[in-house]
Every structure is written in structure tokens, then in C-alpha cells.
């Protein structure tokens, strides 16, 4: 008993395999974030933070919501115990003022962390390898929630507006 496959079945199996291989190629491209080792022109800047939060290597570096680079490395300063973030900035953005500040921000409530830069107004620009001086550490949302929960939600008497319904004290009379 022989089974004969028609040319249509063989063509369908071949097309399915080609589609599967194309899907794997797309997934492989997506997992590299578009980087194949063909380095684009970029330069490095560093910044020190006291708390990184959930910042990871390859996180985005943004100015005004536009990605201008990525985090290429995170190390710990053994003397000051600060985290040193090395950022790889695209060379198209080579005129970042030296008074630019950097903060670790989160995309949404549970989104990925990234480095957000706020450009200053200085005419002098960063040179490759320089360090950002003005930094803001990550805000630890869980720590803030814990403080709020265990502190009783704040002092109501201190934050309540003054009571204006009471009458003023009577004026003093001298006999």
C-alpha cells in the first residue's frame, strides 16, 4: 500500500517550512535590537547614580522621549559605592550641553527603566568620555508605598487646612 503525495501537498509543506524559517529570522533580528555588530558612530558618556532601580544594560537613553543611545555598561565605584552608568550616544547627537542633567525614569507604572536627559543651556558641549555631573537617582516605588503604608498615610493635622469656622477670641478689655 503506497501513499502518494500530490505536488500540492509537497508545495504546501515546503511553503510552511519557508514561512517558519522566515519567522525565526525575524525573531532573531528582533532579539538583537537591530544591532549586528556593525557599529554605528557613537561616543560614550558616563554618569554616577546613588540608586539605579531597575536600570539594565541596553536600556534606552532618551532626550525628550526620543532615543539617542543606550546604556552600554554599569559598574560600581569601589570607593564611593556609586553606580557608574556608561552610555553609548549616537554621534548624530554630539552637541549635548555640559550642564545637561540625567535621571533614571520609568516608562509607565511598570515599564522599563531608561536614562532620561534634560539638556541645559550651556554653549559648551560634552566631549567623548566625559561625565554628567547633574544626576537624579531612580525613585523606588515599592519603598515609597511601604513608607506610606507603615507611616499611617501622613499626619492629617499637619496637612489639614486651618479651621475657619471658629470665632476669633474676644478682644481683651482693660478695666
Backbone as CSV, one residue per row, in Angstrom:
resi,resn,N_x,N_y,N_z,CA_x,CA_y,CA_z,C_x,C_y,C_z
1,UNK,0.842,-1.150,0.000,0.000,0.000,0.000,0.899,1.228,0.000
2,UNK,0.814,1.933,-0.999,1.644,3.122,-1.117,0.779,4.376,-1.032
3,UNK,1.375,5.346,-0.403,0.667,6.628,-0.318,1.340,7.580,-1.279
4,UNK,0.597,8.160,-2.056,1.183,9.121,-2.991,0.769,10.525,-2.593
5,UNK,1.788,11.285,-2.477,1.534,12.682,-2.155,1.482,13.466,-3.456
6,UNK,0.563,14.305,-3.493,0.454,15.120,-4.677,1.409,16.292,-4.617
7,UNK,1.650,16.889,-5.735,2.556,18.043,-5.749,2.038,19.220,-4.897
8,UNK,0.738,19.315,-4.724,0.196,20.392,-3.907,0.581,20.240,-2.432
9,UNK,0.536,19.022,-1.926,0.885,18.773,-0.525,2.362,19.068,-0.305
10,UNK,3.202,18.614,-1.209,4.641,18.884,-1.070,4.939,20.381,-1.165
11,UNK,4.232,21.069,-2.030,4.424,22.513,-2.134,3.978,23.205,-0.841
12,UNK,2.848,22.753,-0.265,2.348,23.360,0.969,3.327,23.131,2.123
13,UNK,3.903,21.937,2.206,4.876,21.654,3.270,6.125,22.512,3.072
14,UNK,6.579,22.627,1.866,7.752,23.461,1.583,7.489,24.924,1.900
15,UNK,6.306,25.416,1.542,5.962,26.809,1.841,5.867,27.022,3.344
16,UNK,5.316,26.053,4.066,5.224,26.165,5.527,6.616,26.220,6.150
17,UNK,7.533,25.395,5.677,8.902,25.423,6.207,9.595,26.756,5.914
18,UNK,9.404,27.281,4.711,9.994,28.584,4.398,9.413,29.682,5.290
19,UNK,8.118,29.630,5.545,7.479,30.612,6.412,8.008,30.500,7.839
20,UNK,8.183,29.270,8.318,8.719,29.067,9.668,10.149,29.603,9.764
21,UNK,10.972,29.342,8.746,12.350,29.842,8.771,12.379,31.366,8.704
22,UNK,11.484,31.964,7.949,11.422,33.432,7.884,11.006,34.004,9.229
23,UNK,10.090,33.326,9.913,9.668,33.787,11.241,10.821,33.734,12.230
24,UNK,11.599,32.674,12.177,12.766,32.584,13.069,13.786,33.671,12.766
25,UNK,13.962,33.995,11.495,14.882,35.063,11.125,14.403,36.408,11.669
26,UNK,13.106,36.658,11.597,12.547,37.907,12.129,12.729,37.958,13.641
27,UNK,12.501,36.848,14.327,12.694,36.811,15.776,14.160,37.036,16.149
28,UNK,15.056,36.470,15.402,16.486,36.676,15.675,16.866,38.135,15.471
29,UNK,16.333,38.766,14.443,16.608,40.180,14.206,16.033,41.034,15.331
30,UNK,14.825,40.706,15.774,14.188,41.486,16.840,14.932,41.347,18.160
31,UNK,15.498,40.191,18.424,16.187,39.991,19.706,17.516,40.737,19.759
32,UNK,18.061,41.147,18.646,19.317,41.899,18.654,19.078,43.394,18.720
33,UNK,17.854,43.839,18.752,17.504,45.262,18.765,18.118,45.998,17.593
34,UNK,18.247,45.318,16.474,18.756,45.947,15.263,20.258,46.103,15.221
35,UNK,20.963,45.490,16.176,22.419,45.615,16.186,23.029,44.284,15.773
36,UNK,23.854,44.320,14.756,24.503,43.112,14.291,26.011,43.202,14.414
37,UNK,26.486,44.052,15.263,27.916,44.220,15.386,28.475,45.223,14.406
38,UNK,27.646,45.697,13.508,28.075,46.761,12.615,27.854,48.055,13.370
39,UNK,28.886,48.462,14.042,28.703,49.591,14.947,28.496,50.885,14.184
40,UNK,27.531,51.634,14.659,27.319,52.961,14.123,28.247,53.881,14.885
41,UNK,28.441,55.043,14.352,29.278,56.012,15.034,28.593,56.436,16.318
42,UNK,29.332,56.313,17.404,28.793,56.702,18.700,29.942,57.133,19.594
43,UNK,29.593,57.746,20.689,30.588,58.112,21.685,30.009,57.805,23.060
44,UNK,30.900,57.749,24.058,30.472,57.353,25.396,30.443,58.538,26.343
45,UNK,29.464,58.530,27.205,29.367,59.439,28.339,29.109,58.592,29.563
46,UNK,29.528,59.077,30.727,29.252,58.351,31.966,28.461,59.245,32.912
47,UNK,27.809,58.611,33.854,27.056,59.323,34.883,27.054,58.478,36.143
48,UNK,27.076,59.146,37.290,27.047,58.442,38.584,25.669,58.593,39.196
49,UNK,25.171,57.473,39.736,23.873,57.477,40.395,24.010,56.773,41.744
50,UNK,23.229,57.214,42.719,23.231,56.545,44.014,22.283,55.351,44.031
51,UNK,21.288,55.369,43.149,20.354,54.258,43.076,19.932,54.077,41.625
52,UNK,20.132,52.861,41.093,19.779,52.592,39.701,18.367,52.059,39.532
53,UNK,17.764,51.565,40.585,16.448,50.955,40.438,16.538,49.719,39.567
54,UNK,15.734,49.669,38.534,15.691,48.504,37.640,16.429,48.745,36.327
55,UNK,17.304,49.726,36.294,18.036,50.020,35.062,18.958,48.860,34.704
56,UNK,18.944,48.462,33.457,19.740,47.333,32.971,20.575,47.773,31.770
57,UNK,21.634,47.033,31.462,22.363,47.300,30.218,21.432,47.191,29.013
58,UNK,21.728,47.947,27.992,20.941,48.069,26.763,19.654,48.867,26.951
59,UNK,19.466,49.481,28.122,18.313,50.348,28.307,18.497,51.600,27.453
60,UNK,17.407,52.227,27.121,17.451,53.398,26.247,17.944,54.631,27.000
61,UNK,18.563,55.509,26.263,18.915,56.847,26.742,18.117,57.812,25.879
62,UNK,17.312,58.646,26.532,16.387,59.489,25.779,16.528,60.948,26.160
63,UNK,16.253,61.789,25.188,16.065,63.215,25.415,14.713,63.565,24.831
64,UNK,13.842,64.088,25.655,12.516,64.469,25.178,11.720,63.303,24.631
65,UNK,11.959,62.095,25.133,11.240,60.916,24.666,11.834,60.274,23.428
66,UNK,12.858,60.879,22.838,13.499,60.328,21.643,14.750,59.582,22.060
67,UNK,14.887,58.356,21.605,16.038,57.544,21.950,17.274,58.057,21.212
68,UNK,18.323,58.382,21.979,19.559,58.889,21.377,20.722,57.943,21.613
69,UNK,20.495,56.872,22.361,21.571,55.936,22.644,21.082,54.838,23.553
70,UNK,22.056,54.156,24.166,21.712,53.050,25.047,22.742,52.954,26.162
71,UNK,22.373,52.251,27.213,23.288,52.001,28.324,24.196,50.851,27.909
72,UNK,25.485,51.112,27.863,26.410,50.070,27.409,27.086,49.350,28.575
73,UNK,27.047,49.938,29.759,27.672,49.268,30.889,27.283,49.884,32.213
74,UNK,27.289,49.055,33.235,27.001,49.504,34.595,28.052,48.896,35.500
75,UNK,28.740,49.759,36.253,29.755,49.289,37.193,29.553,49.993,38.525
76,UNK,30.259,49.491,39.530,30.187,50.075,40.865,31.538,50.682,41.212
77,UNK,31.506,51.930,41.675,32.728,52.582,42.131,33.081,51.992,43.487
78,UNK,34.237,51.317,43.621,34.568,50.662,44.892,34.898,51.631,46.023
79,UNK,35.134,52.894,45.712,35.479,53.870,46.747,34.228,54.592,47.252
80,UNK,33.456,55.144,46.333,32.278,55.920,46.730,30.995,55.083,46.772
81,UNK,31.037,53.891,46.239,29.892,52.991,46.149,28.742,53.608,45.360
82,UNK,29.090,54.385,44.375,28.107,54.894,43.424,28.077,53.957,42.222
83,UNK,26.941,53.919,41.580,26.847,53.174,40.331,27.277,54.084,39.194
84,UNK,28.121,53.570,38.344,28.596,54.332,37.192,27.950,53.736,35.953
85,UNK,27.184,54.547,35.279,26.483,54.113,34.072,27.226,54.671,32.872
86,UNK,27.619,53.786,31.984,28.260,54.193,30.738,27.207,54.158,29.640
87,UNK,27.082,55.274,28.948,26.060,55.392,27.911,26.727,55.570,26.560
88,UNK,26.218,54.881,25.580,26.716,54.984,24.210,25.737,55.872,23.438
89,UNK,26.174,57.074,23.128,25.311,58.061,22.488,25.595,58.099,20.990
90,UNK,24.543,58.105,20.193,24.693,58.186,18.740,25.404,59.492,18.376
91,UNK,26.354,59.417,17.455,27.172,60.585,17.136,26.372,61.706,16.480
92,UNK,25.165,61.419,16.018,24.321,62.489,15.474,23.981,63.509,16.549
93,UNK,24.009,63.050,17.809,23.654,63.933,18.921,24.925,64.313,19.677
94,UNK,25.835,64.967,18.991,27.126,65.290,19.586,27.194,66.707,20.126
95,UNK,26.061,67.368,20.242,26.068,68.731,20.766,25.203,68.824,22.012
96,UNK,25.429,67.921,22.935,24.685,67.930,24.194,25.405,68.877,25.154
97,UNK,24.712,69.890,25.679,25.357,70.848,26.577,25.912,70.181,27.834
98,UNK,26.985,70.749,28.376,27.662,70.157,29.533,26.845,70.295,30.813
99,UNK,25.848,71.171,30.843,25.021,71.276,32.043,23.749,70.442,31.940
100,UNK,23.779,69.428,31.082,22.650,68.513,30.945,22.547,67.629,32.179
101,UNK,21.323,67.409,32.643,21.114,66.521,33.787,20.545,65.195,33.295
102,UNK,20.770,64.159,34.083,20.279,62.826,33.730,19.553,62.236,34.926
103,UNK,18.473,61.556,34.668,17.714,60.880,35.711,17.282,59.513,35.235
104,UNK,17.049,58.633,36.175,16.567,57.299,35.819,15.062,57.322,35.940
105,UNK,14.404,57.121,34.831,12.955,57.219,34.753,12.375,55.868,34.369
106,UNK,11.078,55.752,34.511,10.387,54.512,34.178,9.275,54.823,33.187
107,UNK,9.179,54.019,32.167,8.115,54.163,31.184,6.820,53.595,31.738
108,UNK,5.995,54.416,32.312,4.746,53.969,32.903,4.970,53.419,34.297
109,UNK,3.907,52.884,34.887,3.993,52.395,36.255,4.874,51.164,36.375
110,UNK,4.793,50.269,35.415,5.574,49.030,35.469,6.477,48.887,34.245
111,UNK,6.742,49.972,33.564,7.538,49.915,32.344,9.023,49.772,32.610
112,UNK,9.766,49.687,31.525,11.220,49.563,31.616,11.834,50.877,32.068
113,UNK,12.940,50.766,32.769,13.684,51.947,33.182,14.577,52.410,32.042
114,UNK,14.793,53.699,31.979,15.687,54.274,30.993,16.331,55.512,31.584
115,UNK,17.358,55.999,30.912,18.021,57.221,31.343,17.417,58.367,30.549
116,UNK,16.832,59.295,31.257,16.253,60.474,30.621,17.157,61.674,30.849
117,UNK,17.498,62.362,29.781,18.371,63.530,29.884,17.555,64.795,29.683
118,UNK,17.934,65.807,30.448,17.309,67.124,30.327,18.402,68.107,29.940
119,UNK,18.436,68.536,28.670,19.525,69.407,28.234,19.502,70.752,28.944
120,UNK,20.671,71.275,29.191,20.800,72.595,29.782,20.960,73.638,28.693
121,UNK,21.454,74.782,29.082,21.591,75.866,28.127,23.019,76.307,27.886
122,UNK,23.972,75.558,28.367,25.374,75.933,28.207,25.790,75.812,26.741
123,UNK,26.695,76.673,26.337,27.176,76.633,24.953,28.235,75.552,24.760
124,UNK,28.903,75.159,25.854,29.930,74.124,25.760,29.251,72.755,25.705
125,UNK,29.798,71.864,24.888,29.185,70.547,24.717,30.104,69.463,25.273
126,UNK,29.495,68.296,25.554,30.264,67.157,26.060,31.235,66.655,25.008
127,UNK,32.390,66.231,25.494,33.347,65.537,24.646,33.264,64.052,24.985
128,UNK,33.629,63.172,24.077,33.557,61.735,24.360,34.317,61.360,25.628
129,UNK,33.681,60.560,26.463,34.297,60.079,27.696,34.037,60.940,28.905
130,UNK,33.403,62.073,28.749,33.144,62.939,29.896,31.992,62.402,30.737
131,UNK,31.858,63.007,31.939,30.864,62.523,32.900,29.812,63.591,33.154
132,UNK,28.552,63.194,33.183,27.474,64.093,33.548,27.539,64.339,35.045
133,UNK,27.446,65.590,35.436,27.572,65.954,36.847,26.215,65.942,37.538
134,UNK,25.205,66.406,36.863,23.877,66.538,37.471,23.067,65.270,37.217
135,UNK,22.881,64.481,38.248,22.123,63.234,38.099,21.057,63.137,39.177
136,UNK,20.037,62.376,38.866,18.933,62.129,39.792,18.722,60.623,39.871
137,UNK,18.776,60.043,41.083,18.634,58.589,41.183,17.220,58.137,40.876
138,UNK,17.068,56.838,40.719,15.753,56.256,40.453,14.874,56.366,41.684
139,UNK,13.598,56.534,41.458,12.632,56.567,42.543,12.128,55.141,42.741
140,UNK,12.308,54.643,43.952,11.872,53.283,44.255,10.414,53.316,44.682
141,UNK,9.545,52.918,43.770,8.107,52.989,44.017,7.679,52.097,45.183
142,UNK,8.262,50.911,45.276,7.884,49.995,46.365,8.294,50.562,47.721
143,UNK,9.431,51.233,47.770,9.872,51.835,49.020,8.938,52.982,49.411
144,UNK,8.493,53.757,48.449,7.571,54.852,48.738,6.235,54.320,49.233
145,UNK,5.739,53.261,48.618,4.467,52.674,49.043,4.609,52.114,50.453
146,UNK,5.731,51.471,50.739,5.962,50.927,52.078,6.018,52.006,53.137
147,UNK,6.686,53.103,52.832,6.739,54.214,53.791,5.354,54.781,54.033
148,UNK,4.574,54.912,52.983,3.234,55.465,53.121,2.345,54.537,53.948
149,UNK,2.462,53.226,53.671,1.605,52.265,54.376,1.949,52.182,55.858
150,UNK,3.232,52.188,56.184,3.622,51.974,57.578,3.734,53.268,58.376
151,UNK,3.616,54.412,57.707,3.643,55.652,58.462,2.244,56.152,58.742
152,UNK,1.234,55.436,58.315,-0.145,55.809,58.591,-0.707,56.798,57.596
153,UNK,-0.010,57.014,56.494,-0.538,57.876,55.450,-0.283,59.346,55.696
154,UNK,0.577,59.666,56.605,0.897,61.071,56.817,0.149,61.634,58.002
155,UNK,0.520,62.811,58.418,-0.080,63.480,59.554,-1.231,64.339,59.049
156,UNK,-2.464,63.968,59.393,-3.629,64.702,58.932,-3.704,66.092,59.552
157,UNK,-3.289,66.235,60.807,-3.374,67.537,61.470,-2.412,68.537,60.830
158,UNK,-1.269,68.038,60.387,-0.289,68.941,59.787,-0.696,69.366,58.393
159,UNK,-1.432,68.514,57.671,-1.797,68.838,56.305,-3.188,69.417,56.188
160,UNK,-4.005,69.374,57.257,-5.371,69.880,57.185,-5.358,71.403,57.149
161,UNK,-6.278,71.982,56.376,-6.331,73.444,56.347,-6.809,73.968,57.695
162,UNK,-6.481,75.207,58.023,-6.897,75.758,59.307,-8.412,75.871,59.378
163,UNK,-8.948,75.689,60.587,-10.388,75.737,60.814,-10.826,77.199,60.848
164,UNK,-11.644,77.594,59.894,-12.084,78.985,59.821,-13.477,79.187,60.390
165,UNK,-14.108,78.077,60.868,-15.475,78.204,61.383,-15.511,78.679,62.828
166,UNK,-14.421,78.605,63.526,-14.432,79.048,64.923,-14.359,80.569,64.957
167,UNK,-14.962,81.114,65.960,-14.968,82.575,66.094,-13.655,83.049,66.700
168,UNK,-13.219,84.214,66.350,-11.970,84.720,66.904,-12.119,84.974,68.399
169,UNK,-11.037,84.948,69.143,-11.128,85.177,70.588,-11.601,86.602,70.858
170,UNK,-12.330,86.777,71.979,-12.845,88.118,72.280,-11.704,89.066,72.588
171,UNK,-11.877,90.344,72.223,-10.816,91.318,72.497,-10.642,91.533,73.998
172,UNK,-9.413,91.768,74.371,-9.134,91.990,75.786,-9.626,93.385,76.177
173,UNK,-10.239,93.427,77.352,-10.728,94.727,77.839,-9.915,95.110,79.055
174,UNK,-9.577,96.331,79.149,-8.821,96.812,80.297,-9.774,97.554,81.245
175,UNK,-9.689,97.251,82.516,-10.633,97.913,83.436,-10.294,99.359,83.695
